[in-house]
Amino acid sequence: MIDYIPELLESGIAAFKVEGRLRDPGYIKMVSRCYREAIDACIEGNYTPEKIESWKHDLASVYNRGFSTGFYFGAPGLEGFSPEKDMNASKKQRRAVGIIDNYYPKQQAAAVRLLEEGISVGDEIVIEGNTTYLRQNVRSLMKNGETVDRAEKGHTVGLAVDEQVRKNDRVFII
């Protein structure tokens, strides 16, 4: 519905609800940001087709079931459903990598136990926990005191992190 923000605002809608039940914090963050920017752009008079396409591109990068106008303009047809997408139409998927064993604030690094698969410098990752949500690229890895470009499942590695993470936070590769 990001294509229809002007119509929604003109209709008198004063609040938008993000349906985020069972969604990760990255989904909530992305959807909230895109809709906030779209509403502000509409109010400021600079809501453009280029911006709409940019927001749609960003929205497509997180978990989604495909895009439609739902029931806003009547009952949706077959184009409103994507059964072949298996509940997630995003081109980006996340896979479990491991778990945070420890965080070292002075080094801005974490010990990561690679339980499910390996990790490489340059990979895009998400670290999630009860109070943690961090999305970043892997900048550096240390294994047994040596800098490495890749570490395999079964190893524990040092990972430079952009923010504080916590013991037992989960690590996912995008």
CORDAQUI-V593748 format. One record per residue. N is the residue number from 1. RES is the residue in one small letter. PSI is psi in radians with two decimals (NA if undefined). D_FIRST is the distance of its C-alpha to the first C-alpha in Angstrom with 1 decimal. Layout:
# CORDAQUI-V593748
n=N res=RES psi=PSI d_first=D_FIRST
n=N res=RES psi=PSI d_first=D_FIRST
This chain:
# CORDAQUI-V593748
n=1 res=m psi=0.05 d_first=0.0
n=2 res=i psi=-0.38 d_first=3.8
n=3 res=d psi=-0.32 d_first=5.2
n=4 res=y psi=0.39 d_first=5.3
n=5 res=i psi=-0.78 d_first=6.9
n=6 res=p psi=-0.76 d_first=10.2
n=7 res=e psi=-0.69 d_first=9.8
n=8 res=l psi=-0.75 d_first=8.8
n=9 res=l psi=-0.73 d_first=11.7
n=10 res=e psi=-0.49 d_first=13.9
n=11 res=s psi=-0.16 d_first=13.7
n=12 res=g psi=0.06 d_first=15.3
n=13 res=i psi=2.24 d_first=13.0
n=14 res=a psi=-0.16 d_first=15.1
n=15 res=a psi=2.52 d_first=13.8
n=16 res=f psi=2.44 d_first=10.9
n=17 res=k psi=2.23 d_first=12.1
n=18 res=v psi=2.10 d_first=11.8
n=19 res=e psi=1.75 d_first=13.0
n=20 res=g psi=0.23 d_first=15.7
n=21 res=r psi=2.27 d_first=18.6
n=22 res=l psi=0.36 d_first=20.7
n=23 res=r psi=2.67 d_first=18.6
n=24 res=d psi=2.83 d_first=20.6
n=25 res=p psi=-0.50 d_first=20.5
n=26 res=g psi=-0.64 d_first=19.3
n=27 res=y psi=-0.86 d_first=15.9
n=28 res=i psi=-0.78 d_first=15.7
n=29 res=k psi=-0.82 d_first=16.9
n=30 res=m psi=-0.84 d_first=14.6
n=31 res=v psi=-0.77 d_first=11.3
n=32 res=s psi=-0.78 d_first=13.0
n=33 res=r psi=-0.84 d_first=14.2
n=34 res=c psi=-0.79 d_first=11.2
n=35 res=y psi=-0.66 d_first=9.3
n=36 res=r psi=-0.81 d_first=12.9
n=37 res=e psi=-0.70 d_first=13.6
n=38 res=a psi=-0.76 d_first=10.6
n=39 res=i psi=-0.82 d_first=11.6
n=40 res=d psi=-0.75 d_first=15.2
n=41 res=a psi=-0.69 d_first=14.9
n=42 res=c psi=-0.80 d_first=13.6
n=43 res=i psi=-0.67 d_first=16.5
n=44 res=e psi=-0.12 d_first=18.9
n=45 res=g psi=0.31 d_first=18.3
n=46 res=n psi=0.65 d_first=17.5
n=47 res=y psi=1.90 d_first=13.8
n=48 res=t psi=2.78 d_first=14.6
n=49 res=p psi=-0.61 d_first=13.5
n=50 res=e psi=-0.72 d_first=15.6
n=51 res=k psi=-0.71 d_first=13.8
n=52 res=i psi=-0.81 d_first=10.3
n=53 res=e psi=-0.68 d_first=12.2
n=54 res=s psi=-0.77 d_first=13.9
n=55 res=w psi=-0.71 d_first=11.1
n=56 res=k psi=-0.65 d_first=9.8
n=57 res=h psi=-0.81 d_first=13.5
n=58 res=d psi=-0.77 d_first=13.9
n=59 res=l psi=-0.59 d_first=11.2
n=60 res=a psi=-0.25 d_first=13.0
n=61 res=s psi=-0.18 d_first=16.2
n=62 res=v psi=2.92 d_first=15.9
n=63 res=y psi=2.27 d_first=16.0
n=64 res=n psi=2.81 d_first=13.1
n=65 res=r psi=0.41 d_first=13.4
n=66 res=g psi=2.93 d_first=11.6
n=67 res=f psi=2.43 d_first=8.0
n=68 res=s psi=3.06 d_first=7.2
n=69 res=t psi=0.18 d_first=5.7
n=70 res=g psi=-2.29 d_first=8.4
n=71 res=f psi=0.24 d_first=10.6
n=72 res=y psi=-0.61 d_first=8.8
n=73 res=f psi=0.55 d_first=10.7
n=74 res=g psi=-3.11 d_first=13.6
n=75 res=a psi=2.31 d_first=14.7
n=76 res=p psi=2.61 d_first=13.2
n=77 res=g psi=-2.92 d_first=15.8
n=78 res=l psi=-0.50 d_first=17.1
n=79 res=e psi=-0.27 d_first=14.4
n=80 res=g psi=-0.01 d_first=12.1
n=81 res=f psi=2.58 d_first=14.7
n=82 res=s psi=1.21 d_first=16.4
n=83 res=p psi=-0.42 d_first=19.7
n=84 res=e psi=-0.14 d_first=21.4
n=85 res=k psi=-0.07 d_first=19.4
n=86 res=d psi=0.81 d_first=21.4
n=87 res=m psi=-0.06 d_first=18.6
n=88 res=n psi=1.94 d_first=17.7
n=89 res=a psi=-0.03 d_first=16.3
n=90 res=s psi=2.49 d_first=16.8
n=91 res=k psi=-0.35 d_first=19.6
n=92 res=k psi=2.27 d_first=21.0
n=93 res=q psi=2.72 d_first=23.0
n=94 res=r psi=2.52 d_first=25.2
n=95 res=r psi=2.44 d_first=28.8
n=96 res=a psi=2.40 d_first=31.2
n=97 res=v psi=-0.88 d_first=34.0
n=98 res=g psi=-2.70 d_first=36.0
n=99 res=i psi=2.57 d_first=36.6
n=100 res=i psi=2.18 d_first=37.7
n=101 res=d psi=-0.55 d_first=41.4
n=102 res=n psi=2.72 d_first=42.0
n=103 res=y psi=2.37 d_first=40.7
n=104 res=y psi=1.67 d_first=43.0
n=105 res=p psi=-0.67 d_first=41.9
n=106 res=k psi=-0.61 d_first=44.6
n=107 res=q psi=-0.12 d_first=43.8
n=108 res=q psi=0.93 d_first=40.0
n=109 res=a psi=2.80 d_first=40.2
n=110 res=a psi=2.59 d_first=39.6
n=111 res=a psi=2.16 d_first=41.6
n=112 res=v psi=2.16 d_first=39.4
n=113 res=r psi=2.02 d_first=40.9
n=114 res=l psi=1.72 d_first=39.5
n=115 res=l psi=-0.60 d_first=39.4
n=116 res=e psi=-0.64 d_first=37.0
n=117 res=e psi=3.03 d_first=37.1
n=118 res=g psi=3.10 d_first=38.2
n=119 res=i psi=2.59 d_first=36.6
n=120 res=s psi=2.68 d_first=37.1
n=121 res=v psi=2.34 d_first=37.0
n=122 res=g psi=-0.35 d_first=33.8
n=123 res=d psi=2.52 d_first=31.7
n=124 res=e psi=2.26 d_first=28.4
n=125 res=i psi=2.83 d_first=28.7
n=126 res=v psi=2.36 d_first=27.1
n=127 res=i psi=2.16 d_first=29.4
n=128 res=e psi=2.53 d_first=28.3
n=129 res=g psi=-2.99 d_first=30.2
n=130 res=n psi=-0.64 d_first=30.2
n=131 res=t psi=0.28 d_first=30.0
n=132 res=t psi=2.36 d_first=29.3
n=133 res=y psi=1.97 d_first=26.3
n=134 res=l psi=2.19 d_first=27.4
n=135 res=r psi=2.21 d_first=25.9
n=136 res=q psi=3.01 d_first=28.5
n=137 res=n psi=2.60 d_first=30.5
n=138 res=v psi=2.04 d_first=34.0
n=139 res=r psi=-0.65 d_first=36.4
n=140 res=s psi=2.62 d_first=39.7
n=141 res=l psi=2.48 d_first=41.3
n=142 res=m psi=2.35 d_first=44.7
n=143 res=k psi=2.15 d_first=46.8
n=144 res=n psi=0.71 d_first=50.3
n=145 res=g psi=0.01 d_first=50.5
n=146 res=e psi=2.48 d_first=49.6
n=147 res=t psi=2.31 d_first=46.5
n=148 res=v psi=2.75 d_first=44.9
n=149 res=d psi=-0.40 d_first=42.1
n=150 res=r psi=2.55 d_first=41.3
n=151 res=a psi=2.49 d_first=42.1
n=152 res=e psi=2.84 d_first=42.1
n=153 res=k psi=2.42 d_first=41.3
n=154 res=g psi=-0.26 d_first=44.1
n=155 res=h psi=2.81 d_first=44.7
n=156 res=t psi=2.29 d_first=43.9
n=157 res=v psi=2.72 d_first=42.8
n=158 res=g psi=2.31 d_first=42.4
n=159 res=l psi=2.16 d_first=38.9
n=160 res=a psi=2.30 d_first=38.2
n=161 res=v psi=2.60 d_first=35.2
n=162 res=d psi=-0.41 d_first=33.3
n=163 res=e psi=3.00 d_first=33.3
n=164 res=q psi=2.40 d_first=35.1
n=165 res=v psi=2.98 d_first=34.6
n=166 res=r psi=2.68 d_first=36.4
n=167 res=k psi=2.36 d_first=38.7
n=168 res=n psi=0.01 d_first=37.0
n=169 res=d psi=2.58 d_first=33.6
n=170 res=r psi=2.52 d_first=32.2
n=171 res=v psi=2.27 d_first=31.7
n=172 res=f psi=2.55 d_first=29.3
n=173 res=i psi=2.46 d_first=29.1
n=174 res=i psi=NA d_first=25.9
